[in-house]
Amino acid sequence: MPKDLSKDTHVWRVFMAPHVIVSGLSHLRNGFVFFFLIII
């Protein structure tokens, strides 16, 4: 049972990874734009 659960968790992690990366990059870009506007 724990084996199946860990396998499902791994699949879920792999499935969620792109979404987390895209979200992080979007957040980073927004922060960079904000920082850029403050400097200018």
Secondary structure, DSSP 4 states (H G I P E B T S, - for coil): -HHHHHHHHHHHHHHHHHHHHHHHHHHHHHHHHHHHHHH-
